[in-house]
Amino acid sequence: MMKDAFEFLQRIQEDQKFLKDAAKCTSDDERRTLLRKEGFKFTAEELDAAIQTLSSMKDKKRDQETSDHRTSKRYDVFFKVSEINGESVNDTVMVDISAWGAQVESLIKSSTNSDLELYFVPTKTKDKIRLAGKVVWSGHIPHSKRHSTGLQFYKSLEQMDIEGTFPLEKFKSAVKNQREEIASKEFLTVKEAAKRLGVHWYTVWRWTMENRIKFKQVKAGCKILIPTAELLQFQTTHE
């Protein structure tokens, strides 16, 4: 049975054997062969996205293994980023953070080893908080125009808190409140939302990218949680 793009997104999040096999590939030709061997059937665009994803994941893993800072625990978040390198941005979010780094998803592609400064909004008060560091990996998110960027801070959050440049306790409180808010509501994955609406999962994915459906939390790849109430706007089936 041929496997589609959605199953690929699930495999790269859940199947450790598949990830280990992909990590052994040293070229795009080897990644293409692996995907064919695993039974994936892609369009040309999906195949390019899948190969790029496997390549960027290999770079990401190497950076994680060579950096002592990356051993700190990471927390899933969903905070809007309002500014990158002095420029206002839209549709940009921070999706996880640790003491020494963060992951950002955006329409903007950042170059590896480049400097990056961002401002994000962790609370409903609209107060902006600054973070700065070095881009340690960057990759394309499959089937979208978005990019995922790994940022390593110049200083730890604890050090910035001591220096008065990062409100650590306020930030922790914002993370706790957001997690409690998410836990208190019913949410659907992209695939679940698509099944309930009677459309293909990629249609729902596209709607999130076009801001037709609002989502509360993003994880790398296709891990999007959609409030059930968002589906009420669709009175008829869309194609």
Backbone torsions as a table, in degrees:
resi	resn	phi	psi	omega
1	MET	NA	127.4	-178.5
2	MET	-72.6	141.8	-178.1
3	LYS	-102.0	140.4	-176.5
4	ASP	-98.7	-174.8	-175.0
5	ALA	-65.5	-35.4	-179.1
6	PHE	-65.3	-39.7	178.3
7	GLU	-65.5	-33.6	175.7
8	PHE	-59.8	-45.0	179.8
9	LEU	-62.0	-37.0	177.4
10	GLN	-68.9	-41.4	-177.8
11	ARG	-62.6	-40.5	-177.5
12	ILE	-72.7	-11.8	177.2
13	GLN	-99.2	-24.5	-169.0
14	GLU	-124.2	-24.6	-172.2
15	ASP	-98.5	99.6	-176.6
16	GLN	-67.1	-35.0	179.0
17	LYS	-64.4	-43.2	178.8
18	PHE	-61.5	-41.4	179.8
19	LEU	-65.2	-38.8	178.8
20	LYS	-66.1	-41.5	178.2
21	ASP	-63.9	-39.7	179.8
22	ALA	-66.9	-35.2	-178.9
23	ALA	-67.0	-23.5	179.4
24	LYS	-77.1	-17.4	-179.0
25	CYS	-71.9	133.5	-177.6
26	THR	-109.2	-1.8	-179.8
27	SER	-148.8	164.1	178.2
28	ASP	-64.3	-32.9	178.2
29	ASP	-63.2	-40.5	179.0
30	GLU	-68.5	-36.1	177.8
31	ARG	-67.5	-39.3	178.2
32	ARG	-63.1	-41.5	178.9
33	THR	-64.8	-40.8	178.9
34	LEU	-61.7	-45.0	-179.5
35	LEU	-62.9	-39.9	178.3
36	ARG	-66.2	-41.8	179.7
37	LYS	-64.0	-35.6	-179.3
38	GLU	-78.2	-5.3	174.9
39	GLY	89.0	20.0	179.7
40	PHE	-80.6	141.3	176.8
41	LYS	-122.7	111.6	-175.8
42	PHE	-120.3	158.0	162.9
43	THR	-74.9	168.5	179.8
44	ALA	-58.6	-41.0	-179.3
45	GLU	-66.2	-42.5	179.8
46	GLU	-66.3	-38.2	179.6
47	LEU	-62.7	-44.8	178.3
48	ASP	-60.5	-42.5	-179.6
49	ALA	-64.9	-40.7	-179.8
50	ALA	-65.2	-43.0	179.5
51	ILE	-64.6	-43.6	177.9
52	GLN	-61.5	-38.9	-179.5
53	THR	-64.6	-46.5	178.9
54	LEU	-62.7	-38.3	179.5
55	SER	-65.6	-45.7	-178.5
56	SER	-68.1	-32.2	178.0
57	MET	-67.6	-34.5	177.5
58	LYS	-65.3	-43.6	177.9
59	ASP	-63.8	-39.7	-179.9
60	LYS	-63.8	-44.0	-179.6
61	LYS	-62.9	-41.0	179.5
62	ARG	-63.0	-42.2	179.0
63	ASP	-65.1	-37.2	179.5
64	GLN	-66.2	-39.0	-177.4
65	GLU	-73.9	-24.6	-176.6
66	THR	-98.1	1.2	-178.9
67	SER	-119.2	120.0	178.8
68	ASP	-64.9	-27.5	-177.7
69	HIS	-64.8	-25.0	-173.2
70	ARG	-79.3	0.6	-179.7
71	THR	-80.0	-11.4	-179.0
72	SER	-72.7	150.1	-176.8
73	LYS	-65.4	139.4	-179.7
74	ARG	-107.2	146.9	-178.3
75	TYR	-122.1	132.7	175.3
76	ASP	-70.9	132.2	178.3
77	VAL	-140.7	175.1	172.3
78	PHE	-147.2	87.1	-178.3
79	PHE	-119.0	132.3	-179.2
80	LYS	-69.5	131.2	174.3
81	VAL	-96.2	123.8	-175.1
82	SER	-98.7	-17.6	-174.7
83	GLU	-153.3	136.3	174.4
84	ILE	-130.1	123.3	178.8
85	ASN	49.5	44.9	174.5
86	GLY	83.6	-1.7	-178.8
87	GLU	-112.3	135.8	176.7
88	SER	-67.8	139.8	-178.8
89	VAL	-131.1	153.4	174.6
90	ASN	-119.7	162.7	176.6
91	ASP	53.2	38.0	178.6
92	THR	-123.6	129.5	-176.8
93	VAL	-136.2	149.3	169.3
94	MET	-89.7	125.4	-175.0
95	VAL	-108.7	-16.1	168.8
96	ASP	-159.1	162.5	-175.7
97	ILE	-153.7	147.8	173.4
98	SER	-134.4	-175.5	-179.5
99	ALA	-62.5	-27.5	-174.1
100	TRP	-119.6	2.4	-178.3
101	GLY	-168.8	174.5	-179.8
102	ALA	-152.2	160.0	175.0
103	GLN	-116.5	133.6	-177.4
104	VAL	-124.3	138.9	174.5
105	GLU	-113.9	133.0	-172.2
106	SER	-158.7	164.4	171.4
107	LEU	-75.6	-14.6	-178.1
108	ILE	-89.2	131.9	177.2
109	LYS	-94.7	127.4	179.8
110	SER	-106.3	141.4	-178.1
111	SER	-84.7	139.6	176.9
112	THR	-59.2	139.6	-179.9
113	ASN	75.7	2.9	176.6
114	SER	-83.4	157.3	176.6
115	ASP	-82.0	143.8	-179.0
116	LEU	-141.1	129.3	175.7
117	GLU	-120.3	130.6	179.9
118	LEU	-134.6	156.9	171.7
119	TYR	-121.6	134.4	179.0
120	PHE	-131.9	164.1	-176.2
121	VAL	-116.4	105.7	-175.9
122	PRO	-90.1	-10.2	-176.0
123	THR	-136.1	172.0	179.9
124	LYS	-76.2	-3.9	179.7
125	THR	-80.4	-8.4	179.1
126	LYS	70.9	13.1	176.0
127	ASP	-68.8	131.2	-178.7
128	LYS	-93.9	139.8	178.1
129	ILE	-120.5	137.3	-176.5
130	ARG	-95.8	140.2	170.6
131	LEU	-137.6	146.7	-179.3
132	ALA	-143.9	148.5	179.4
133	GLY	-177.6	-160.4	-177.9
134	LYS	-113.4	137.3	176.7
135	VAL	-74.9	117.8	-177.3
136	VAL	-101.5	-18.1	172.3
137	TRP	-160.3	156.4	-179.9
138	SER	-153.8	136.4	-178.8
139	GLY	-151.2	158.6	179.8
140	HIS	-81.6	137.4	175.9
141	ILE	-85.8	124.8	-174.6
142	PRO	-53.9	140.8	172.3
143	HIS	62.7	30.3	177.6
144	SER	-151.8	175.8	175.8
145	LYS	-96.8	8.2	-174.7
146	ARG	-91.8	158.2	179.3
147	HIS	-127.6	147.4	177.0
148	SER	-108.6	133.7	-174.6
149	THR	-128.8	131.4	176.2
150	GLY	-99.0	122.5	-177.2
151	LEU	-112.5	130.0	173.1
152	GLN	-106.4	120.4	-176.0
153	PHE	-67.1	153.1	174.8
154	TYR	-71.8	-33.0	178.3
155	LYS	-133.6	153.1	179.1
156	SER	-70.3	160.2	177.8
157	LEU	-60.1	-37.5	179.4
158	GLU	-63.2	-42.6	179.6
159	GLN	-65.9	-41.3	178.2
160	MET	-65.2	-33.8	177.4
161	ASP	-64.9	-43.4	178.1
162	ILE	-61.2	-37.8	-179.1
163	GLU	-80.9	-6.5	177.7
164	GLY	82.8	17.4	-178.0
165	THR	-106.7	-2.9	177.5
166	PHE	-145.5	120.0	-178.1
167	PRO	-80.7	82.5	-170.4
168	LEU	-60.4	-46.8	-177.8
169	GLU	-65.6	-38.6	177.4
170	LYS	-64.5	-38.5	179.1
171	PHE	-66.5	-44.8	179.0
172	LYS	-59.9	-39.4	179.2
173	SER	-64.6	-39.3	179.4
174	ALA	-65.9	-40.4	178.0
175	VAL	-63.3	-45.3	-179.9
176	LYS	-61.2	-45.3	-178.9
177	ASN	-63.8	-39.7	-179.6
178	GLN	-67.4	-41.7	179.4
179	ARG	-64.0	-39.1	178.3
180	GLU	-66.9	-37.6	179.2
181	GLU	-65.8	-43.3	179.2
182	ILE	-64.5	-42.1	-177.8
183	ALA	-66.5	-23.6	-174.9
184	SER	-85.9	-4.6	-176.9
185	LYS	-119.5	160.6	176.3
186	GLU	-86.4	127.7	-179.3
187	PHE	-126.4	154.7	179.0
188	LEU	-123.3	147.1	170.4
189	THR	-76.5	171.0	178.6
190	VAL	-57.4	-46.0	-177.6
191	LYS	-64.5	-41.0	179.3
192	GLU	-65.6	-41.7	178.8
193	ALA	-64.4	-40.6	179.7
194	ALA	-63.6	-40.7	179.5
195	LYS	-64.4	-41.0	-179.1
196	ARG	-67.3	-33.3	-179.4
197	LEU	-87.6	-15.1	-179.7
198	GLY	78.1	32.7	178.3
199	VAL	-128.4	171.1	177.9
200	HIS	-71.2	148.3	-177.7
201	TRP	-59.2	-33.3	-178.2
202	TYR	-66.7	-27.9	176.4
203	THR	-63.5	-44.0	178.7
204	VAL	-66.0	-42.1	177.1
205	TRP	-57.2	-44.4	-179.9
206	ARG	-63.9	-39.9	179.3
207	TRP	-60.9	-37.0	178.2
208	THR	-67.0	-38.3	179.6
209	MET	-68.3	-27.9	179.9
210	GLU	-92.3	5.2	-179.4
211	ASN	63.5	22.1	174.7
212	ARG	-79.5	-26.3	173.5
213	ILE	-122.9	127.3	178.2
214	LYS	-87.4	143.8	179.1
215	PHE	-129.1	156.1	-172.7
216	LYS	-100.6	-25.7	-175.6
217	GLN	-150.2	138.2	-178.7
218	VAL	-123.4	139.7	172.4
219	LYS	-124.2	157.1	-177.7
220	ALA	-50.9	142.1	-179.5
221	GLY	82.0	-127.8	-171.7
222	CYS	-109.0	17.7	-179.1
223	LYS	-80.2	82.1	178.3
224	ILE	-115.1	131.1	177.9
225	LEU	-106.5	123.3	-174.1
226	ILE	-113.0	126.3	175.8
227	PRO	-59.8	133.2	-179.0
228	THR	-55.1	-35.3	-178.4
229	ALA	-59.5	-25.3	-179.7
230	GLU	-64.4	-25.4	-177.2
231	LEU	-76.0	-13.9	-177.9
232	LEU	-65.4	-21.4	-178.5
233	GLN	-71.9	-17.1	-177.2
234	PHE	-97.5	94.8	-177.5
235	GLN	-82.8	-23.7	177.7
236	THR	-130.3	163.4	-180.0
237	THR	-71.2	129.8	177.7
238	HIS	-102.0	148.0	174.8
239	GLU	-118.9	NA	NA
